[in-house]
């Protein structure tokens, strides 16, 4: 049970009751192999460490993301800057008692950039393994990507959302998982991503958090579309969880935690209740 927590949100300790891992989004790679952590606050690190102590929560640092990936291409192109980056990241992870790092380059272009990205991930995993740290990668299920090459990491976070007009259906999730399986990525490494937000079914695409949808429209648990906005309601989230359990996937992850409700309609709590059963629904 993995959740993304962006640096521009307020940390809610209640989330830890329904998670095994939280990913703090995000640091940014620089061209010279240094790491920009300026968006990450000391107070949040302190609070995350307290959750780690209280709940056994694993803490990961996200690297990159949308509009935070410009440094990847030049940094990964040079073996020396890759090694500098890996050294910096390892030191940061140890100093902040992290359990791993999650890479999110959006997006490599061409064979050379993908090759360099895989080199970065492989080399990071070799360095992290010595410290018992995990390496994960967030991936869009694009058949044009060399998906098989990403099997070298510990976890592959499948971003099965923003995929079509109805951007995150159960059927789309099943197709996306199958794409990864066909590429040779073991089921136990695949983490199925689900959205805690809705998106317009036609351009211009705008996002509404699940909490905003529930507050504004009060949809029933079986409804996934209101006023031209497609989202995952409780029923669809449950079906995705049941599918992940039946296929023996490595887990599920959500983007992003602050988009959820904190009442009985919480998607995270429903997912956790099903995950605790540890068996198909």
C-alpha positions as CSV (number, residue, x, y, z in Angstrom):
1,X,0.0,0.0,0.0
2,X,1.9,3.0,-1.3
3,X,0.9,6.6,-1.5
4,X,2.5,9.7,-3.0
5,X,2.7,12.8,-0.9
6,X,3.7,16.0,-2.8
7,X,5.8,18.7,-1.1
8,X,3.0,21.2,-1.7
9,X,0.5,19.4,0.5
10,X,0.2,19.1,4.3
11,X,1.1,15.7,5.8
12,X,-1.9,14.0,7.4
13,X,-0.7,11.4,10.0
14,X,-3.9,9.4,9.6
15,X,-2.7,8.2,6.2
16,X,0.0,6.1,7.9
17,X,-2.7,3.8,9.4
18,X,-3.5,2.6,5.8
19,X,-0.1,2.5,4.2
20,X,3.1,0.5,4.2
21,X,5.1,3.1,2.1
22,X,4.9,6.8,1.5
23,X,6.8,8.5,-1.3
24,X,7.7,12.1,-0.7
25,X,7.5,14.0,-4.0
26,X,9.9,15.4,-5.1
27,X,13.6,16.2,-5.4
28,X,15.0,17.3,-8.8
29,X,18.2,16.1,-10.5
30,X,20.6,18.7,-11.7
31,X,22.7,18.6,-14.9
32,X,26.0,18.4,-12.8
33,X,24.8,15.4,-10.8
34,X,23.7,17.3,-7.7
35,X,20.3,17.0,-6.1
36,X,17.8,19.8,-5.6
37,X,15.9,19.1,-2.4
38,X,14.9,22.8,-1.8
39,X,11.2,22.0,-2.0
40,X,11.4,19.5,0.9
41,X,11.0,20.9,4.4
42,X,12.8,20.0,7.6
43,X,9.5,19.9,9.5
44,X,8.1,17.3,7.0
45,X,11.1,15.1,7.3
46,X,10.8,15.2,11.1
47,X,7.1,14.3,10.8
48,X,7.8,11.5,8.4
49,X,10.4,10.0,10.7
50,X,7.9,10.1,13.5
51,X,5.4,8.1,11.3
52,X,8.2,5.7,10.5
53,X,8.8,5.2,14.2
54,X,5.1,4.9,15.2
55,X,3.8,2.8,12.3
56,X,6.8,1.2,10.7
57,X,6.1,3.2,7.6
58,X,8.7,3.0,4.8
59,X,9.8,6.4,3.5
60,X,10.9,6.9,-0.1
61,X,12.1,10.0,-2.0
62,X,10.7,10.7,-5.4
63,X,13.2,12.0,-8.0
64,X,11.8,14.0,-10.9
65,X,8.2,14.1,-12.0
66,X,6.2,16.4,-14.3
67,X,8.1,19.7,-15.0
68,X,10.9,18.4,-12.7
69,X,12.8,16.2,-15.1
70,X,14.9,18.5,-17.2
71,X,18.1,17.5,-15.5
72,X,17.8,13.8,-16.2
73,X,19.0,13.8,-19.9
74,X,22.3,15.7,-19.4
75,X,23.0,14.1,-16.0
76,X,22.6,10.5,-17.2
77,X,24.5,11.0,-20.4
78,X,27.8,11.2,-18.6
79,X,28.9,8.2,-16.5
80,X,30.8,10.6,-14.1
81,X,27.8,12.8,-13.4
82,X,25.7,9.6,-12.9
83,X,28.1,8.4,-10.3
84,X,28.2,11.8,-8.6
85,X,24.4,11.8,-8.5
86,X,24.2,8.3,-7.1
87,X,26.7,9.1,-4.4
88,X,24.8,12.3,-3.5
89,X,21.5,10.4,-3.4
90,X,22.9,7.6,-1.3
91,X,24.3,10.0,1.2
92,X,21.0,11.9,1.4
93,X,19.0,8.6,1.8
94,X,21.2,7.4,4.7
95,X,21.2,10.8,6.4
96,X,17.4,11.0,6.2
97,X,16.8,7.3,7.1
98,X,15.0,6.6,3.8
99,X,14.0,3.1,2.7
100,X,14.4,3.9,-1.0
101,X,14.1,6.2,-4.0
102,X,11.5,6.4,-6.7
103,X,12.5,7.6,-10.1
104,X,10.1,9.5,-12.4
105,X,11.7,10.9,-15.6
106,X,8.9,12.4,-17.6
107,X,9.9,11.5,-20.3
108,X,13.1,10.1,-22.0
109,X,13.2,10.6,-25.7
110,X,14.9,8.2,-28.0
111,X,17.1,5.1,-27.5
112,X,20.1,6.9,-26.1
113,X,18.1,8.6,-23.3
114,X,16.3,5.3,-22.4
115,X,19.7,3.5,-22.4
116,X,21.1,6.1,-20.0
117,X,18.1,6.0,-17.8
118,X,18.4,2.2,-17.4
119,X,22.1,2.7,-16.6
120,X,21.2,5.2,-13.9
121,X,18.6,2.8,-12.4
122,X,20.9,-0.2,-12.6
123,X,23.9,1.6,-11.1
124,X,21.7,3.1,-8.3
125,X,20.3,-0.3,-7.5
126,X,23.8,-1.7,-7.2
127,X,24.8,1.1,-4.8
128,X,21.5,0.9,-2.9
129,X,21.6,-2.8,-2.4
130,X,24.7,-2.4,-0.3
131,X,22.7,-0.2,2.1
132,X,19.4,-2.4,1.9
133,X,17.6,0.4,0.1
134,X,15.0,0.0,-2.6
135,X,14.8,1.4,-6.1
136,X,11.5,1.9,-7.8
137,X,10.5,3.6,-11.0
138,X,7.2,5.3,-12.0
139,X,6.3,4.3,-15.6
140,X,3.6,5.3,-18.0
141,X,2.4,2.1,-19.8
142,X,3.6,3.1,-23.2
143,X,4.3,0.2,-25.6
144,X,7.0,2.3,-27.3
145,X,9.1,2.3,-24.1
146,X,11.6,-0.5,-23.6
147,X,9.6,-1.8,-20.7
148,X,11.5,-5.0,-20.3
149,X,14.7,-3.1,-19.4
150,X,13.0,-1.7,-16.3
151,X,12.6,-5.2,-14.7
152,X,16.0,-4.6,-13.0
153,X,14.5,-2.4,-10.3
154,X,12.8,-3.5,-7.2
155,X,9.4,-2.1,-8.0
156,X,7.7,-0.7,-11.1
157,X,4.9,1.8,-10.3
158,X,2.4,1.6,-13.1
159,X,0.8,4.9,-13.7
160,X,-2.5,3.6,-15.0
161,X,-4.3,6.9,-15.2
162,X,-4.5,9.9,-17.7
163,X,-4.8,7.1,-20.3
164,X,-7.9,8.0,-22.4
165,X,-11.1,9.9,-22.3
166,X,-12.3,7.9,-19.3
167,X,-8.8,8.0,-18.0
168,X,-8.5,5.2,-15.5
169,X,-11.0,2.4,-16.1
170,X,-10.7,-1.1,-14.7
171,X,-10.4,-2.5,-18.2
172,X,-7.5,0.0,-18.9
173,X,-5.7,-1.1,-15.7
174,X,-6.0,-4.7,-16.7
175,X,-4.6,-4.0,-20.2
176,X,-1.8,-1.9,-18.7
177,X,-0.8,-4.7,-16.3
178,X,-0.8,-7.2,-19.1
179,X,1.5,-5.0,-21.1
180,X,4.0,-5.0,-18.3
181,X,3.6,-8.8,-17.8
182,X,4.1,-9.4,-21.5
183,X,7.3,-7.3,-21.3
184,X,8.7,-9.7,-18.8
185,X,8.2,-7.7,-15.6
186,X,7.3,-10.1,-12.8
187,X,3.9,-9.6,-11.3
188,X,5.5,-9.2,-7.8
189,X,7.3,-6.1,-9.0
190,X,4.3,-4.4,-10.5
191,X,2.6,-1.8,-8.4
192,X,-0.8,-0.9,-9.8
193,X,-1.4,2.9,-9.7
194,X,-4.8,4.3,-9.1
195,X,-6.0,8.0,-9.2
196,X,-7.5,9.8,-6.3
197,X,-8.8,12.4,-8.7
198,X,-11.1,12.9,-11.6
199,X,-10.4,14.3,-15.0
200,X,-12.6,15.8,-17.8
201,X,-13.5,13.3,-20.5
202,X,-12.7,15.9,-23.2
203,X,-10.1,18.7,-23.6
204,X,-9.2,20.9,-22.0
205,X,-8.5,18.4,-19.3
206,X,-9.0,19.6,-15.8
207,X,-8.5,17.8,-12.6
208,X,-10.9,17.6,-9.6
209,X,-9.8,15.8,-6.4
210,X,-11.9,12.9,-5.3
211,X,-12.7,14.9,-2.2
212,X,-13.9,17.8,-4.3
213,X,-16.1,15.4,-6.4
214,X,-17.6,13.9,-3.3
215,X,-18.3,17.3,-1.7
216,X,-19.7,18.9,-4.8
217,X,-21.7,16.0,-6.3
218,X,-22.3,13.3,-3.6
219,X,-22.1,10.4,-6.1
220,X,-23.0,6.9,-5.0
221,X,-20.2,4.3,-4.7
222,X,-21.1,2.8,-8.0
223,X,-20.8,6.1,-10.0
224,X,-17.6,6.9,-11.8
225,X,-18.6,9.9,-13.9
226,X,-20.3,13.2,-13.0
227,X,-20.7,16.4,-15.0
228,X,-18.2,15.2,-17.6
229,X,-15.6,14.2,-15.1
230,X,-14.4,10.6,-14.9
231,X,-13.0,9.3,-11.6
232,X,-12.7,6.1,-9.7
233,X,-15.4,5.6,-7.1
234,X,-15.4,3.2,-4.2
235,X,-16.8,0.3,-6.3
236,X,-14.1,0.7,-9.1
237,X,-11.3,1.0,-6.5
238,X,-12.5,-2.1,-4.9
239,X,-12.6,-4.0,-8.2
240,X,-9.1,-2.8,-9.0
241,X,-7.9,-4.0,-5.6
242,X,-9.5,-7.4,-6.1
243,X,-7.8,-7.6,-9.5
244,X,-4.4,-6.8,-8.0
245,X,-4.9,-9.4,-5.3
246,X,-6.1,-12.1,-7.8
247,X,-3.1,-11.4,-10.1
248,X,-0.6,-11.5,-7.2
249,X,0.7,-8.0,-8.0
250,X,3.3,-6.5,-5.7
251,X,0.9,-3.9,-4.5
252,X,-1.0,-0.7,-5.3
253,X,-0.1,2.9,-5.2
254,X,-2.2,6.1,-5.2
255,X,-1.6,9.6,-6.7
256,X,-2.1,11.4,-4.5
257,X,-3.0,11.1,-0.9
258,X,-4.3,14.6,-0.2
259,X,-7.0,14.1,-2.9
260,X,-8.8,11.5,-0.8
261,X,-11.6,12.1,1.7
262,X,-11.1,11.5,5.4
263,X,-14.6,10.1,6.0
264,X,-16.3,6.7,5.3
265,X,-16.0,7.4,1.6
266,X,-12.1,7.3,1.8
267,X,-10.6,5.3,-1.1
268,X,-7.4,4.7,0.8
269,X,-9.3,3.1,3.7
270,X,-11.3,0.9,1.4
271,X,-8.1,-0.3,-0.3
272,X,-6.4,-1.0,3.0
273,X,-9.4,-3.0,4.3
274,X,-9.1,-5.2,1.2
275,X,-5.3,-5.5,1.3
276,X,-5.4,-6.7,4.9
277,X,-7.4,-9.8,3.8
278,X,-4.3,-10.9,1.7
279,X,-6.5,-13.0,-0.5
280,X,-8.6,-12.5,-3.6
281,X,-12.0,-11.0,-3.1
